[in-house]
Amino acid sequence: MENKIPAYLVKPVADQKDLSETKGPRLAFLDKTILNSARAAKAIYVQAENSTVQSVIQKINPHIKLISLIYFLFIISIANRIEAQAVITAFIFSLYVLAKLKVFEVYKRTFLLAFIFGFVIVLPASLNLVTPGRIILNIMTFNKPSHFLIYTIPQNIGFTDDGFKVVLLIFLRILNSVSFGMLIVFTTSFPLFVKSFKILGVPDTFLMIITLAYKYIFILSRTIEETYFAFKSRLLGNIKNEKIREVISGRIFFIFKKSMRFYENTYNAMVSRAYQGKIILHSQKKLSYHDFVALFIIVVSGICIIYFL
């Protein structure tokens, strides 16, 4: 087939730049921030979707879940044996399986937090300088013990067996506390969970403020993402950092004005629906036989862990 494309469209221009070799704008840090924010917002959306799955855990009344959370965190904090914490870990893991959640993804985050705050930070406490005991891993040896002010530095410094037990106990406590808290979060709708705080005497106005702030986070995140990518789609090549900061500062002011307008519209909508400064949240469904059974299992499990382990 004969080529009918005009020659002037095929012939390259001498001063034409190759777009494939053009460097992109230096906004990698902002890109990562936007993507991480989007992942966080997506995780919250996934949590809301998971809370609607009809499994045994999801059907429990949020009031029972709140009571169970407070009670079980208390049990975790007073369980001073590694065996008891291990049983709690297995019990919480079984609840995750029963709730039909993505166990690997949730525990991947949980283990990371527990490893940082329950192992790395607490690991120096296993040294014989802090926790006396039989040294199982020697680090350094001096010629003789020495004294510094009121402290005594032993001849051998290393990790002790009792120190490792303390670190393991703290690690399991943090792991169980975070995993059980995330279980409640991933199986309960956030607005319903906030309303359940009424049983603790929290004012309705404060709960309504938390609910509105929670919803606005999604709106603000989406606005920032759309504004940023609309701005970036109009960039080509490198731009001076001063110019980027000037444009971003203008976008921040634009988002602030949009936020103020959103809050004003929300308040006007509340006034149009007879809002007079008093907020009364609608009560949730009554407790069922299923809820009392779940609360009984949690209470009995906690008592057995404390008294028999």
PAZAPA-4460 file (N, C-alpha, C; in steps of 0.05 Angstrom, whole numbers, plus 32768, in hexadecimal, padded with zeros to 4 digits):
% residues 309
    n_x    n_y    n_z   ca_x   ca_y   ca_z    c_x    c_y    c_z   seq   type   mol
   8011   7FE8   8000   8000   8000   8000   8012   8019   8000     1      M     A
   800A   802B   7FF0   801A   8044   7FED   8017   8056   8005     2      E     A
   802D   8061   800E   802D   8072   8025   8024   808E   801C     3      N     A
   800E   8098   8028   8003   80B2   8020   8008   80C7   8035     4      K     A
   8019   80C1   8048   8020   80D6   805D   8031   80EB   8051     5      I     A
   802B   8104   8054   803B   811A   8048   8058   8118   8053     6      P     A
   806A   8120   8042   8087   811F   8049   808E   8131   8061     7      A     A
   8081   8148   8063   8088   815B   8078   807F   8151   8094     8      Y     A
   806D   813D   8095   8065   8131   80AE   8078   811B   80B7     9      L     A
   8086   810F   80A4   8099   80F9   80AA   80B5   8104   80AF    10      V     A
   80BC   8119   80A2   80D7   8124   80A4   80DC   8131   80BF    11      K     A
   80F0   8128   80CE   80F5   8134   80E9   8100   8150   80E6    12      P     A
   80F9   8160   80FA   8102   817C   80FB   811C   817D   810B    13      V     A
   812E   818E   8102   8149   818F   810E   8149   8196   812B    14      A     A
   8138   81A9   8133   8137   81B2   814F   8122   81A4   8160    15      D     A
   8117   818E   8155   8102   817F   8163   810F   816D   8178    16      Q     A
   8105   816D   8190   810F   815E   81A6   8102   8142   81A7    17      K     A
   8112   812F   81AF   8107   8114   81B2   80FA   8112   81CE    18      D     A
   80DF   810F   81CE   80D0   810F   81E7   80D8   80F7   81F8    19      L     A
   80E2   80E1   81EC   80E9   80CA   81FC   8102   80CF   820D    20      S     A
   8112   80E3   8204   812A   80EA   8214   8125   8101   8227    21      E     A
   810D   810C   8227   8107   8123   8239   8103   8119   8255    22      T     A
   8110   8125   8267   810E   811E   8283   80F4   8127   828F    23      K     A
   80E8   8117   82A0   80CF   811F   82AD   80D4   8133   82C3    24      G     A
   80BF   813F   82CC   80C2   8153   82E2   80CB   8146   82FC    25      P     A
   80DB   8154   830B   80E6   8148   8323   80D2   814A   833A    26      R     A
   80BE   8139   8339   80A9   8138   834E   80A6   811C   8359    27      L     A
   80BC   810D   835A   80BA   80F1   8362   80B0   80EF   837F    28      A     A
   80BA   8101   8390   80B1   8100   83AC   8093   8104   83AF    29      F     A
   8089   8118   83A0   806C   811D   83A1   805D   8105   8395    30      L     A
   8068   80F9   8380   805B   80E1   8375   8058   80CB   8389    31      D     A
   806D   80C6   8398   806C   80B1   83AC   8058   80B8   83C2    32      K     A
   8058   80D1   83CA   8045   80DA   83DF   8028   80D6   83D6    33      T     A
   8022   80DE   83BD   8007   80DB   83B3   7FFF   80BE   83B1    34      I     A
   8012   80AD   83A7   800C   8091   83A4   8008   8084   83BF    35      L     A
   8018   808B   83D3   8014   807F   83EE   7FFA   8088   83FA    36      N     A
   7FF3   80A1   83F6   7FD9   80AB   8400   7FC2   809C   83F3    37      S     A
   7FC5   8098   83D9   7FB0   8089   83CA   7FAE   806C   83D5    38      A     A
   7FC5   8060   83DB   7FC4   8044   83E6   7FB6   8044   8401    39      R     A
   7FBC   8059   8411   7FB0   805A   842C   7F92   805D   842A    40      A     A
   7F89   806F   8418   7F6C   8073   8413   7F5F   8059   8409    41      A     A
   7F6D   804C   83F7   7F63   8033   83EC   7F60   801E   8402    42      K     A
   7F74   801D   8414   7F72   8009   8429   7F5A   800E   843B    43      A     A
   7F53   8028   843F   7F3C   802E   844F   7F22   8026   8441    44      I     A
   7F22   802B   8426   7F0B   8022   8416   7F08   8004   8417    45      Y     A
   7F1E   7FF6   8415   7F1D   7FD8   8417   7F13   7FD0   8432    46      V     A
   7F1B   7FDE   8447   7F11   7FD8   8462   7EF3   7FDB   8463    47      Q     A
   7EE8   7FF0   8456   7ECC   7FF4   8456   7EBD   7FDE   8447    48      A     A
   7ECA   7FD5   8431   7EBE   7FBF   8422   7EBF   7FA5   8431    49      E     A
   7ED5   7FA0   843F   7ED8   7F87   844E   7EC3   7F86   8465    50      N     A
   7EBD   7F9D   8470   7EAA   7F9E   8487   7E8E   7F97   847E    51      S     A
   7E88   7F97   8464   7E6E   7F90   845B   7E6B   7F72   8453    52      T     A
   7E82   7F63   8454   7E81   7F47   844E   7E72   7F39   8465    53      V     A
   7E60   7F28   845D   7E4F   7F1A   8470   7E5C   7F01   847B    54      Q     A
   7E6E   7F05   848F   7E7A   7EEF   849D   7E72   7EF1   84BB    55      S     A
   7E7C   7EDE   84CA   7E74   7EDD   84E6   7E7D   7EF6   84F6    56      V     A
   7E96   7EFE   84F1   7EA1   7F15   84FF   7E94   7F2F   84F7    57      I     A
   7E8E   7F32   84DD   7E82   7F4B   84D4   7E66   7F4F   84DF    58      Q     A
   7E58   7F39   84E5   7E3C   7F3C   84EF   7E3A   7F44   850C    59      K     A
   7E51   7F44   851A   7E50   7F4B   8537   7E4A   7F69   853A    60      I     A
   7E3A   7F70   854D   7E33   7F8C   8552   7E4C   7F9D   8559    61      N     A
   7E4F   7FB5   854E   7E67   7FC5   8554   7E6A   7FCB   8571    62      P     A
   7E55   7FCC   8581   7E57   7FD1   859E   7E66   7FB9   85AA    63      H     A
   7E60   7FA1   85A2   7E6E   7F89   85AC   7E8B   7F8A   85A4    64      I     A
   7E90   7F92   858C   7EAC   7F94   8582   7EBC   7FA8   8592    65      K     A
   7EB0   7FBE   8599   7EBF   7FD2   85A8   7EC5   7FC8   85C4    66      L     A
   7EB1   7FBB   85D1   7EB6   7FAF   85EB   7ECB   7F9A   85EA    67      I     A
   7EC9   7F89   85D6   7EDD   7F74   85D2   7EF9   7F7F   85CE    68      S     A
   7EFB   7F95   85BF   7F15   7FA1   85BA   7F21   7FAB   85D4    69      L     A
   7F12   7FB9   85E4   7F1D   7FC4   85FD   7F24   7FAD   8610    70      I     A
   7F12   7F99   8612   7F17   7F82   8624   7F2F   7F72   861B    71      Y     A
   7F32   7F6C   8602   7F48   7F5B   85F9   7F63   7F6A   85FA    72      F     A
   7F63   7F84   85F5   7F7C   7F93   85F8   7F85   7F93   8616    73      L     A
   7F72   7F93   8628   7F78   7F90   8644   7F84   7F75   864A    74      F     A
   7F78   7F60   863E   7F83   7F45   8643   7F9F   7F42   8637    75      I     A
   7FA4   7F4E   8620   7FBE   7F4D   8614   7FD3   7F5B   8625    76      I     A
   7FCB   7F71   8631   7FDE   7F81   8641   7FE6   7F74   865C    77      S     A
   7FD4   7F63   8667   7FDA   7F57   8681   7FE4   7F3A   867E    78      I     A
   7FE4   7F2F   8666   7FEE   7F14   8662   800D   7F15   8662    79      A     A
   801A   7F0A   8676   8036   7F0D   867A   8046   7EF4   8672    80      N     A
   8039   7EE0   8666   8047   7EC8   865D   8047   7EC6   863F    81      R     A
   805E   7EBD   8634   8060   7EBA   8617   804C   7EA6   860C    82      I     A
   8047   7E91   861C   8033   7E7D   8613   8018   7E89   860F    83      E     A
   8010   7E9B   8622   7FF6   7EA8   8620   7FF4   7EBA   8608    84      A     A
   8009   7EC9   8603   8009   7EDA   85EB   8009   7ECA   85D2    85      Q     A
   8016   7EB3   85D1   8015   7EA2   85B9   7FF9   7E97   85B5    86      A     A
   7FEB   7E90   85CA   7FCF   7E87   85C7   7FBD   7E9D   85BD    87      V     A
   7FC2   7EB6   85C7   7FB3   7ECC   85BD   7FB8   7ED1   859F    88      I     A
   7FD1   7ECE   8597   7FD8   7ED1   857A   7FC9   7EBD   8569    89      T     A
   7FC8   7EA4   8572   7FBA   7E8F   8563   7F9C   7E95   8563    90      A     A
   7F91   7E9F   8579   7F74   7EA5   857B   7F6D   7EBC   8568    91      F     A
   7F7D   7ED1   8567   7F78   7EE7   8555   7F7A   7EDE   8538    92      I     A
   7F8E   7ECE   8532   7F92   7EC3   8517   7F79   7EB3   850E    93      F     A
   7F6E   7EA4   8520   7F55   7E95   8519   7F3E   7EA7   8514    94      S     A
   7F3D   7EBE   8522   7F28   7ED1   851C   7F2B   7EDE   8501    95      L     A
   7F44   7EE3   84F8   7F49   7EED   84DE   7F3F   7ED9   84C8    96      Y     A
   7F45   7EC0   84CD   7F3C   7EAC   84BA   7F1D   7EAA   84BA    97      V     A
   7F11   7EAC   84D1   7EF4   7EAC   84D3   7EE7   7EC4   84C6    98      L     A
   7EF5   7EDB   84C6   7EEA   7EF3   84BA   7EEF   7EF4   849C    99      A     A
   7EFD   7EE1   8490   7F02   7EDF   8474   7F11   7EF7   8469   100      K     A
   7F25   7F00   8479   7F36   7F16   8471   7F4F   7F0C   8463   101      L     A
   7F5E   7F1E   8456   7F77   7F17   844A   7F8D   7F17   845F   102      K     A
   7F90   7EFF   846B   7FA1   7EFD   8483   7FBE   7F05   847D   103      V     A
   7FC8   7EFC   8466   7FE5   7F02   8460   7FE9   7F20   845E   104      F     A
   7FD8   7F2F   8450   7FDC   7F4C   844C   7FDA   7F5A   8467   105      E     A
   7FC7   7F53   8478   7FC4   7F60   8491   7FDB   7F5A   84A4   106      V     A
   7FE3   7F41   84A6   7FF8   7F3A   84B8   8013   7F44   84AE   107      Y     A
   8016   7F49   8494   802F   7F55   848A   8033   7F70   8496   108      K     A
   801E   7F81   8497   8020   7F9B   84A4   8024   7F98   84C2   109      R     A
   8015   7F86   84CE   8016   7F83   84EB   8031   7F7A   84F4   110      T     A
   803D   7F66   84E6   8058   7F5D   84EE   806D   7F73   84EA   111      F     A
   8069   7F84   84D6   807C   7F9A   84D3   807C   7FAD   84EA   112      L     A
   8064   7FB5   84F3   8061   7FC7   850A   806C   7FB9   8523   113      L     A
   8065   7FA0   8527   806E   7F92   853F   808C   7F8E   853F   114      A     A
   8098   7F8A   8527   80B5   7F86   8526   80C3   7FA0   852C   115      F     A
   80B9   7FB6   8523   80C6   7FD0   8528   80C4   7FD8   8545   116      I     A
   80AA   7FD9   854F   80A5   7FE4   856A   80A8   7FCF   8580   117      F     A
   80A6   7FB5   8578   80A7   7FA0   858D   80C0   7F90   858D   118      G     A
   80D2   7F94   8579   80EA   7F84   8578   8103   7F96   8575   119      F     A
   8103   7FA6   8560   811B   7FB7   855B   811F   7FCB   8571   120      V     A
   810A   7FD9   8579   810D   7FED   858E   8112   7FE1   85A9   121      I     A
   8106   7FCA   85AF   8108   7FBE   85C9   8120   7FAB   85CC   122      V     A
   812D   7FA5   85B5   8143   7F91   85B6   8159   7F99   85CA   123      L     A
   8162   7FB2   85CD   8176   7FB8   85E1   816F   7FB0   85FD   124      P     A
   8155   7FAD   8603   814D   7FA5   861E   8155   7F88   8624   125      A     A
   815C   7F79   8610   8164   7F5D   8615   8181   7F5B   861D   126      S     A
   8190   7F71   861D   81AC   7F70   8625   81AE   7F6C   8644   127      L     A
   81C3   7F60   864D   81C7   7F5C   866A   81CA   7F76   8679   128      N     A
   81CF   7F8D   866A   81D0   7FA7   8677   81B5   7FAF   8681   129      L     A
   81A0   7FA5   8675   8185   7FAC   867C   8177   7F95   868A   130      V     A
   8179   7F7E   867E   816B   7F66   8689   8180   7F51   8691   131      T     A
   8185   7F4D   86AA   8199   7F39   86B2   818F   7F1D   86AB   132      P     A
   81A2   7F0B   86A7   819C   7EEF   86A1   81B4   7EE1   8694   133      G     A
   81AF   7EC9   868B   81C4   7EB9   867F   81C9   7EC3   8662   134      R     A
   81E1   7ECA   865C   81E8   7ED5   8642   81E8   7EBE   862D   135      I     A
   81D8   7EC1   8619   81D7   7EAD   8603   81E4   7EB7   85EA   136      I     A
   81E9   7ED1   85E8   81F7   7EDC   85D0   8209   7EF2   85DA   137      L     A
   8222   7EEC   85DB   8236   7F00   85E5   823D   7F14   85CF   138      N     A
   823E   7F2E   85D6   8244   7F43   85C2   8261   7F4D   85C6   139      I     A
   8268   7F53   85DE   8284   7F5D   85E3   828C   7F55   85FF   140      M     A
   82A6   7F54   8602   82B2   7F4C   861C   82C8   7F60   8624   141      T     A
   82C7   7F69   863D   82DC   7F7B   8647   82EF   7F6C   865A   142      F     A
   8304   7F79   8661   8318   7F6C   8672   830D   7F68   868E   143      N     A
   82FD   7F7B   8698   82F1   7F78   86B2   82D8   7F8B   86B3   144      K     A
   82C7   7F86   86C6   82AF   7F97   86C9   82B8   7FB4   86D1   145      P     A
   82A8   7FC7   86C9   82AE   7FE3   86D0   8295   7FF1   86DA   146      S     A
   8299   8008   86E6   8283   8017   86F2   8282   8033   86E6   147      H     A
   8269   803C   86E0   8265   8057   86D6   824E   8063   86E5   148      F     A
   8256   8076   86F7   8242   8083   8709   8234   806D   8719   149      L     A
   821A   806A   8716   820C   8056   8726   8208   803C   8716   150      I     A
   8213   803B   86FE   820F   8024   86ED   8228   8012   86EE   151      Y     A
   8223   7FF8   86EB   8238   7FE4   86EA   8238   7FD7   86CE   152      T     A
   824F   7FD9   86C1   8251   7FCD   86A6   825F   7FB2   86AA   153      I     A
   8251   7F9C   86A4   825C   7F81   86A8   8273   7F7B   8695   154      P     A
   8282   7F66   869B   8298   7F5F   868A   828F   7F55   866E   155      Q     A
   8279   7F46   866E   826D   7F3C   8655   8253   7F49   8650   156      N     A
   824F   7F53   8638   8236   7F60   8630   822A   7F50   8619   157      I     A
   8211   7F48   861C   8203   7F38   8608   81E6   7F36   860E   158      G     A
   81D9   7F27   85FD   81BC   7F23   8600   81B7   7F0B   8613   159      F     A
   81A3   7F0F   8625   819D   7EFA   8638   8183   7EEB   8630   160      T     A
   817F   7ED4   863C   8167   7EC4   8636   814E   7ED2   8641   161      D     A
   8151   7EDE   8659   813A   7EEC   8664   8134   7F06   8654   162      D     A
   8149   7F12   8649   8145   7F29   8639   8136   7F23   861F   163      G     A
   813D   7F0C   8612   812F   7F04   85FA   8112   7EFD   8600   164      F     A
   810D   7EF2   8617   80F1   7EEC   861F   80E1   7F06   8622   165      K     A
   80ED   7F1B   862D   80E0   7F34   8630   80DA   7F41   8614   166      V     A
   80ED   7F40   8602   80EA   7F4A   85E7   80D4   7F3B   85D9   167      V     A
   80D4   7F21   85DB   80C0   7F10   85CD   80A4   7F16   85D9   168      L     A
   80A2   7F1A   85F3   8088   7F20   85FF   807E   7F3B   85F5   169      L     A
   808F   7F4F   85F4   8086   7F69   85EA   807F   7F68   85CD   170      I     A
   808E   7F59   85BD   8088   7F55   85A1   806C   7F49   859D   171      F     A
   8066   7F34   85AC   804C   7F27   85A9   8036   7F39   85B3   172      L     A
   803B   7F49   85C7   8026   7F5B   85D1   801F   7F70   85BC   173      R     A
   8033   7F7B   85AF   802E   7F8F   859B   8021   7F82   8583   174      I     A
   802A   7F6A   857B   801E   7F5C   8564   8001   7F56   8569   175      L     A
   7FFA   7F4C   8581   7FDF   7F45   8587   7FCD   7F5E   8589   176      N     A
   7FD7   7F73   8595   7FC7   7F8C   8598   7FC1   7F98   857D   177      S     A
   7FD5   7F9A   856C   7FD1   7FA6   8551   7FBF   7F94   8540   178      V     A
   7FC4   7F7A   8540   7FB4   7F68   8530   7F97   7F67   8538   179      S     A
   7F92   7F67   8552   7F76   7F67   855B   7F68   7F81   8555   180      F     A
   7F77   7F98   8559   7F6B   7FB1   8551   7F65   7FB3   8534   181      G     A
   7F77   7FA9   8523   7F72   7FA9   8506   7F5C   7F96   84FE   182      M     A
   7F58   7F81   850D   7F41   7F6F   8508   7F27   7F7E   850C   183      L     A
   7F25   7F8D   8521   7F0D   7F9D   8526   7F09   7FB2   8510   184      I     A
   7F1E   7FBF   8508   7F1C   7FD4   84F4   7F14   7FC8   84D9   185      V     A
   7F1F   7FB2   84D1   7F1A   7FA6   84B7   7EFF   7F97   84B6   186      F     A
   7EF2   7F94   84CC   7ED8   7F86   84CC   7EC1   7F97   84D5   187      T     A
   7EC6   7FB1   84D8   7EB2   7FC3   84E2   7EB2   7FDD   84D1   188      T     A
   7E9B   7FE5   84C9   7E99   7FFF   84BB   7EA0   8015   84CE   189      S     A
   7EB0   8028   84C4   7EBA   803D   84D5   7EA4   804E   84E1   190      F     A
   7E90   8057   84D2   7E7A   8067   84DF   7E6C   8057   84F5   191      P     A
   7E67   803D   84F0   7E59   802D   8505   7E6B   8029   851D   192      L     A
   7E85   8026   8518   7E97   8023   852F   7E99   803D   853F   193      F     A
   7E99   8054   8532   7E99   806D   8540   7E80   8070   8551   194      V     A
   7E69   8069   8546   7E50   806B   8555   7E50   8059   856E   195      K     A
   7E5F   8043   856D   7E5F   8031   8584   7E6C   803D   859C   196      S     A
   7E7B   8053   8599   7E88   8061   85B0   7E73   806E   85C1   197      F     A
   7E5A   806E   85B9   7E45   807A   85CA   7E43   806B   85E4   198      K     A
   7E49   8051   85E4   7E47   8042   85FD   7E5C   804A   8612   199      I     A
   7E71   8059   8608   7E85   8063   861B   7E7F   8080   8623   200      L     A
   7E68   808B   861B   7E61   80A5   8623   7E6C   80BC   8612   201      G     A
   7E77   80B6   85FB   7E82   80CA   85E9   7E6B   80DA   85DD   202      V     A
   7E6C   80F5   85DE   7E56   8105   85D3   7E51   8101   85B6   203      P     A
   7E38   8103   85AE   7E31   80FF   8591   7E3E   8113   857F   204      D     A
   7E41   812C   8589   7E4D   8141   8578   7E6A   813A   8571   205      T     A
   7E79   8130   8584   7E94   8128   857F   7E96   8111   856C   206      F     A
   7E84   80FE   856E   7E83   80E7   855C   7E7C   80F0   8540   207      L     A
   7E6A   8103   853D   7E63   810D   8523   7E7A   811C   8516   208      M     A
   7E8A   812A   8526   7EA1   8138   851B   7EB5   8124   8510   209      I     A
   7EB9   810E   851F   7ECC   80F9   8515   7EC2   80ED   84FB   210      I     A
   7EA8   80E8   84F9   7E9C   80DC   84E1   7E9F   80EE   84C9   211      T     A
   7E99   8108   84CD   7E9C   811B   84B7   7EB9   811E   84AE   212      L     A
   7ECC   811E   84C2   7EE8   8120   84BB   7EF1   8107   84AC   213      A     A
   7EE7   80F0   84B3   7EEE   80D7   84A6   7EE5   80D8   8488   214      Y     A
   7ECD   80E2   8484   7EC3   80E3   8468   7ED2   80F8   8458   215      K     A
   7EDA   810E   8465   7EE7   8123   8457   7F03   811B   844E   216      Y     A
   7F10   8108   845D   7F2A   80FF   8455   7F2A   80F5   8439   217      I     A
   7F16   80E6   8431   7F15   80DB   8416   7F11   80F1   8402   218      F     A
   7F00   8104   8408   7EFB   811A   83F5   7F14   812A   83F2   219      I     A
   7F22   8130   8408   7F3B   8140   8406   7F51   8131   83F7   220      L     A
   7F53   8117   83FC   7F68   8107   83EF   7F63   8106   83D1   221      S     A
   7F4A   8103   83C9   7F44   8102   83AD   7F49   811D   839F   222      R     A
   7F42   8132   83AD   7F46   814D   83A2   7F64   8153   839E   223      T     A
   7F74   814C   83B2   7F91   8150   83B0   7F9D   813F   8399   224      I     A
   7F94   8126   8397   7F9E   8115   8382   7F97   811F   8366   225      E     A
   7F7E   8127   8362   7F75   8131   8348   7F83   814C   8341   226      E     A
   7F87   815D   8355   7F94   8177   8350   7FB1   8173   8349   227      T     A
   7FBE   8161   8357   7FDB   815D   8352   7FDF   8150   8336   228      Y     A
   7FD0   813B   832F   7FD5   812E   8316   7FCB   8140   82FE   229      F     A
   7FB8   8151   8303   7FB0   8164   82EE   7FC7   8178   82E9   230      A     A
   7FD4   8180   82FF   7FEB   8192   82FC   8002   8184   82EF   231      F     A
   8008   816B   82F6   801F   815D   82EB   801B   8156   82CE   232      K     A
   8002   8151   82C5   7FFD   814A   82A9   8003   8161   8296   233      S     A
   8006   8179   82A1   800C   8191   8291   8029   8198   8291   234      R     A
   803A   8187   829D   8057   818D   829F   8066   817C   828A   235      L     A
   807B   8188   8280   808C   817A   826D   80A9   8183   8272   236      L     A
   80BA   8171   8279   80D6   8178   827E   80DA   8181   829B   237      G     A
   80F2   8189   82A2   80F9   8191   82BD   80EF   81AE   82C2   238      N     A
   80E7   81B2   82DB   80DE   81CC   82E3   80EE   81D4   82FC   239      I     A
   80F4   81ED   82FF   8103   81F6   8317   80F2   81F1   8330   240      K     A
   8101   81EA   8345   80F3   81E4   835E   80E4   81FC   8369   241      N     A
   80EE   8214   8365   80E0   822C   836E   80C5   822E   8361   242      E     A
   80C4   8229   8347   80AB   822B   8339   8097   8215   8342   243      K     A
   80A1   81FD   8348   8090   81E8   8351   8084   81EF   836C   244      I     A
   8095   81FA   837E   808B   8202   8399   8076   8218   8396   245      R     A
   807A   822A   8384   8066   823F   8380   804B   8234   8377   246      E     A
   804C   8222   8364   8033   8216   835A   8025   8206   836F   247      V     A
   8035   81F6   837E   8029   81E5   8393   801D   81F5   83A9   248      I     A
   802A   820B   83B1   801E   821D   83C5   8004   8228   83BC   249      S     A
   8002   822E   83A2   7FE8   8238   8398   7FD3   8222   8398   250      G     A
   7FDB   8209   8393   7FC8   81F3   8394   7FBE   81EE   83B1   251      R     A
   7FD0   81F1   83C4   7FC9   81EE   83E0   7FB4   8202   83E8   252      I     A
   7FB7   821B   83DF   7FA3   822F   83E5   7F88   8229   83D8   253      F     A
   7F89   821E   83BF   7F71   8216   83B1   7F62   8200   83C0   254      F     A
   7F72   81EC   83CA   7F65   81D6   83D9   7F5A   81E0   83F3   255      I     A
   7F67   81F3   8400   7F5D   81FE   8419   7F42   820C   8414   256      F     A
   7F40   821C   83FF   7F27   822A   83F9   7F11   8216   83F3   257      K     A
   7F18   8200   83E4   7F05   81EC   83DE   7EFB   81DD   83F7   258      K     A
   7F0D   81D9   840A   7F06   81CC   8423   7EF3   81DE   8433   259      S     A
   7EF8   81F8   8434   7EE6   820A   8442   7ECB   820A   8435   260      M     A
   7ECA   820A   841B   7EB0   820A   840D   7EA1   81F0   8412   261      R     A
   7EB0   81DA   8413   7EA3   81C0   8419   7E97   81C0   8435   262      F     A
   7EA5   81CA   8449   7E9A   81CB   8464   7E82   81DD   8466   263      Y     A
   7E83   81F3   8458   7E6C   8206   8458   7E54   81F8   844C   264      E     A
   7E58   81EB   8436   7E41   81DD   8429   7E36   81C7   843A   265      N     A
   7E48   81B9   8448   7E3F   81A4   845A   7E2F   81AF   8471   266      T     A
   7E38   81C5   847D   7E29   81D1   8492   7E0E   81DC   8489   267      Y     A
   7E0E   81E8   8471   7DF4   81F2   8467   7DE1   81DB   8461   268      N     A
   7DEB   81C5   8458   7DDA   81AD   8453   7DCF   81A3   846D   269      A     A
   7DDF   81A4   8483   7DD5   819B   849D   7DC0   81AE   84A8   270      M     A
   7DC4   81C8   84A4   7DB0   81DC   84AC   7D95   81D8   849D   271      V     A
   7D97   81D2   8483   7D7F   81CF   8473   7D70   81B6   847C   272      S     A
   7D7D   81A4   848A   7D6F   818C   8495   7D69   818E   84B2   273      R     A
   7D64   81A7   84BB   7D5B   81AD   84D6   7D71   81A9   84EC   274      A     A
   7D8A   81AD   84E5   7D9F   81AB   84F9   7D9E   81C3   850A   275      Y     A
   7D9E   81BF   8525   7D9C   81D5   8538   7DB2   81D4   854D   276      Q     A
   7DC8   81C7   8547   7DDF   81C6   8559   7DE0   81AD   856A   277      G     A
   7DCB   819C   8569   7DCB   8184   8579   7DCA   816C   8567   278      K     A
   7DDC   8159   856C   7DDF   8142   855A   7DD7   8129   856B   279      I     A
   7DC6   8119   8560   7DBE   8100   856C   7DC2   80EA   8557   280      I     A
   7DD5   80D9   855C   7DDB   80C3   854A   7DC6   80AD   854D   281      L     A
   7DBE   80A2   8537   7DAA   808C   8537   7DB6   8074   8544   282      H     A
   7DA6   8067   8555   7DB0   804F   8563   7DB1   8038   854F   283      S     A
   7DC4   8026   8554   7DC7   800F   8542   7DB4   7FF9   8549   284      Q     A
   7DB5   7FE3   853B   7DA3   7FCD   8540   7DA9   7FC1   855B   285      K     A
   7D95   7FB4   8566   7D97   7FA9   8581   7DAA   7F90   8581   286      K     A
   7DB4   7F8A   8598   7DC6   7F74   859B   7DB6   7F5A   8597   287      L     A
   7DC2   7F47   8589   7DB6   7F2E   8583   7DC3   7F17   8593   288      S     A
   7DB8   7EFF   8590   7DC4   7EE8   859E   7DE0   7EE3   8594   289      Y     A
   7DE5   7EE8   857B   7DFF   7EE4   856F   7E14   7EF6   857C   290      H     A
   7E0C   7F0F   8582   7E1E   7F22   858F   7E25   7F19   85AB   291      D     A
   7E12   7F10   85BA   7E18   7F07   85D6   7E29   7EEE   85D6   292      F     A
   7E26   7EDD   85C3   7E37   7EC5   85C1   7E54   7ECE   85BB   293      V     A
   7E57   7EE1   85A8   7E72   7EEA   85A2   7E80   7EF7   85BA   294      A     A
   7E70   7F07   85C9   7E7C   7F14   85E1   7E83   7EFF   85F6   295      L     A
   7E72   7EEB   85F9   7E78   7ED6   860C   7E92   7EC7   8605   296      F     A
   7E96   7EC1   85EB   7EAE   7EB3   85E2   7EC7   7EC4   85E8   297      I     A
   7EC5   7EDE   85E3   7EDC   7EF0   85E8   7EE3   7EF1   8605   298      I     A
   7ECE   7EF4   8616   7ED3   7EF6   8633   7EDE   7EDC   863E   299      V     A
   7ED3   7EC6   8637   7EDC   7EAC   8641   7EF9   7EA7   8637   300      V     A
   7EFE   7EAE   861E   7F1A   7EAA   8613   7F2E   7EBA   8623   301      S     A
   7F28   7ED3   8629   7F3A   7EE3   8639   7F3F   7ED8   8655   302      G     A
   7F29   7ECF   8661   7F2C   7EC3   867D   7F3D   7EAA   867C   303      I     A
   7F39   7E99   8669   7F48   7E80   8666   7F66   7E86   8661   304      C     A
   7F6B   7E9B   8651   7F87   7EA1   864B   7F96   7EAC   8664   305      I     A
   7F88   7EBB   8674   7F95   7EC6   868C   7F98   7EB2   86A2   306      I     A
   7F85   7EA1   86A6   7F85   7E8F   86BE   7F92   7E73   86B8   307      Y     A
   7F93   7E6B   869F   7F9D   7E51   8699   7FB7   7E51   868A   308      F     A
   7FC1   7E68   8682   7FDB   7E69   8674   7FEF   7E7C   8683   309      L     A
***
